């Protein structure tokens, strides 16, 4: 089995509920989407990065582990593009008693369930229709898979949280429908966080829109947070 890795580096979490914590990032090549706000466009092609055998990749990851490596984050692209390889790499990390963390839009329930046994922390990114990457028909299919992945992660007792990227294009009515649908399948007690992440440097949402979106989530989940990307401000990768 082969895997294409775009980069491996140690930094701090720039988003989500583990914001500011030290992490080894393993960025995999390949993503099925082209969201207008993506800040890692160079990693989107599946043929980007470098190809390794699984054995070579595990040795490379091991060489980047530090005495204080607190977790390993599989990111992209979207790691589910290479789900079989991610499962093998995550299994290797778990054997070292280091927490594993998956960042994904969860576009395929079968791929997700293949990886899930070897993942401790799951960040599920729900896409909005204004992401400009897919037509309405395919959007509904994507959301169906993402919902199933959320339910699977929660039922598996993983540390699960939700992220939704919003921009000045985000429509509150569509956002409200998405949030309502999410909390039809889970309860506030099932997840560990809900993050509204504003875009940075492109179509940035105004404060009044962010507050409106916050108020939409709050009745369902009182610990909702608006969290910008930390690494944009501290010059970290």
Number of C-alpha atoms within 10 A of each C-alpha: 9 14 23 21 23 22 15 16 14 18 15 18 21 21 18 22 19 13 15 15 13 17 23 24 23 24 22 29 27 25 20 16 18 14 15 14 19 14 12 10 16 13 21 21 14 19 13 15 19 12 15 15 13 17 14 13 19 17 12 13 19 13 9 15 17 11 5 9 14 16 21 24 23 25 20 25 28 25 28 30 22 20 20 17 21 25 22 16 22 25 16 17 20 16 10 9 10 15 19 23 23 28 19 23 27 30 26 19 18 15 18 27 18 14 22 22 14 22 23 20 23 25 24 23 19 22 23 21 18 18 18 14 16 16 9 10 8 11 15 13 12 19 21 15 19 24 22 19 24 27 16 16 26 20 11 14 12 18 17 23 21 21 24 19 20 26 22 16 15 19 15 14 10 13 20 15 11 16 16 14 13 19 15 9 12 15 12 14 9 19 18 18 21 25 23 21 20 23 19 15 9 12 15 14 17 11 11 9 17 20 11 11 21 18 15 19 21 13 11 15 18 13 13 19 18 18 18 19 17 16 16 12 9 9 7 12 12
